[in-house]
Amino acid sequence: MQFAVIETGGKQYKVAAGDTIKIEKLATDAKEGDSLTFDKVLLIADEQVAKVGTPTVAGATVTGTLIKNGRHAKVLVVKYRQKNRSGYKRNGHRQPYAEVKIESISESGTATKK
Protein backbone atom coordinates (compact mmCIF):
# COMPACT_ATOMS: atom_id res chain seq x y z
CA MET A 1 0.00 0.00 0.00
CA GLN A 2 1.43 3.32 -1.06
CA PHE A 3 1.13 6.37 1.18
CA ALA A 4 2.41 9.92 1.21
CA VAL A 5 2.97 12.73 3.69
CA ILE A 6 1.68 16.09 2.46
CA GLU A 7 1.85 19.57 3.95
CA THR A 8 -1.09 21.96 3.81
CA GLY A 9 -2.29 24.66 6.15
CA GLY A 10 0.95 24.51 8.13
CA LYS A 11 0.31 20.89 9.14
CA GLN A 12 1.46 17.52 7.86
CA TYR A 13 -0.92 14.66 6.99
CA LYS A 14 -0.24 11.00 6.20
CA VAL A 15 -2.55 10.04 3.32
CA ALA A 16 -3.24 7.05 1.10
CA ALA A 17 -5.52 6.65 -1.91
CA GLY A 18 -9.13 6.38 -0.73
CA ASP A 19 -8.59 8.21 2.59
CA THR A 20 -10.84 11.05 3.74
CA ILE A 21 -9.11 13.79 5.76
CA LYS A 22 -10.14 17.04 7.41
CA ILE A 23 -7.64 19.81 6.71
CA GLU A 24 -7.43 23.51 7.53
CA LYS A 25 -9.61 25.84 5.49
CA LEU A 26 -8.17 26.28 1.98
CA ALA A 27 -7.13 29.69 0.69
CA THR A 28 -8.72 28.95 -2.71
CA ASP A 29 -12.41 29.42 -3.47
CA ALA A 30 -12.91 25.73 -4.24
CA LYS A 31 -16.46 24.41 -4.20
CA GLU A 32 -17.71 20.97 -3.24
CA GLY A 33 -16.82 18.41 -5.93
CA ASP A 34 -13.80 20.36 -7.23
CA SER A 35 -10.50 18.58 -7.76
CA LEU A 36 -7.54 19.65 -5.61
CA THR A 37 -3.83 19.07 -6.19
CA PHE A 38 -1.31 19.05 -3.34
CA ASP A 39 2.24 19.55 -4.62
CA LYS A 40 4.02 19.84 -1.24
CA VAL A 41 4.68 16.12 -0.91
CA LEU A 42 7.29 15.46 1.78
CA LEU A 43 7.48 11.66 1.52
CA ILE A 44 6.21 8.84 -0.69
CA ALA A 45 6.54 5.29 0.58
CA ASP A 46 5.70 1.75 -0.53
CA GLU A 47 6.11 -1.49 1.39
CA GLN A 48 9.80 -1.62 0.42
CA VAL A 49 10.90 1.79 -0.91
CA ALA A 50 10.55 5.29 0.53
CA LYS A 51 11.39 8.58 -1.19
CA VAL A 52 12.07 11.42 1.22
CA GLY A 53 12.08 14.96 -0.13
CA THR A 54 14.58 17.69 0.59
CA PRO A 55 12.22 19.41 1.53
CA THR A 56 9.72 18.05 -1.05
CA VAL A 57 9.76 15.14 -3.49
CA ALA A 58 10.35 16.59 -6.98
CA GLY A 59 7.47 15.96 -9.40
CA ALA A 60 5.22 14.28 -6.83
CA THR A 61 1.57 15.27 -6.49
CA VAL A 62 -1.45 14.09 -4.52
CA THR A 63 -4.89 14.71 -6.02
CA GLY A 64 -8.16 14.74 -4.15
CA THR A 65 -11.77 15.86 -4.34
CA LEU A 66 -13.29 18.44 -2.01
CA ILE A 67 -16.24 16.77 -0.30
CA LYS A 68 -17.36 19.51 2.04
CA ASN A 69 -16.44 22.82 3.66
CA GLY A 70 -17.58 22.98 7.26
CA ARG A 71 -16.87 24.11 10.79
CA HIS A 72 -15.83 22.01 13.79
CA ALA A 73 -17.80 21.90 17.03
CA LYS A 74 -17.65 24.98 19.22
CA VAL A 75 -14.73 25.28 21.62
CA LEU A 76 -15.50 27.39 24.69
CA VAL A 77 -12.81 29.68 26.08
CA VAL A 78 -13.34 30.83 29.66
CA LYS A 79 -11.32 33.50 31.45
CA TYR A 80 -11.78 33.97 35.17
CA ARG A 81 -9.79 36.34 37.35
CA GLN A 82 -10.25 35.86 41.06
CA LYS A 83 -10.78 39.01 43.13
CA ASN A 84 -11.04 41.19 40.03
CA ARG A 85 -14.00 43.21 38.79
CA SER A 86 -13.60 41.94 35.21
CA GLY A 87 -14.51 38.52 36.66
CA TYR A 88 -15.82 35.92 34.26
CA LYS A 89 -15.61 36.08 30.45
CA ARG A 90 -16.70 33.37 28.05
CA ASN A 91 -16.03 33.22 24.31
CA GLY A 92 -16.70 30.55 21.72
CA HIS A 93 -14.82 29.63 18.56
CA ARG A 94 -15.59 27.32 15.61
CA GLN A 95 -12.59 26.46 13.41
CA PRO A 96 -13.36 26.04 9.68
CA TYR A 97 -12.18 22.92 7.84
CA ALA A 98 -12.26 21.28 4.42
CA GLU A 99 -13.00 17.57 4.07
CA VAL A 100 -11.02 16.03 1.19
CA LYS A 101 -11.12 12.52 -0.29
CA ILE A 102 -7.70 11.48 -1.62
CA GLU A 103 -8.00 10.04 -5.14
CA SER A 104 -4.43 9.31 -6.24
CA ILE A 105 -0.75 9.66 -5.40
CA SER A 106 1.64 10.20 -8.30
CA GLU A 107 5.37 10.58 -8.52
CA SER A 108 6.95 11.79 -11.78
CA GLY A 109 4.34 10.34 -14.12
CA THR A 110 3.36 7.13 -12.29
CA ALA A 111 -0.01 7.25 -10.55
CA THR A 112 -1.58 4.99 -7.95
CA LYS A 113 -5.35 5.04 -7.60
CA LYS A 114 -7.74 3.09 -5.43
Summary of the structure (lengths in Angstrom):
residues: 114
radius of gyration: 19.0
end to end distance: 10.0
largest distance: 65.8
contacts: 284
relative contact order: 0.28
helix: 0%
strand: 61%
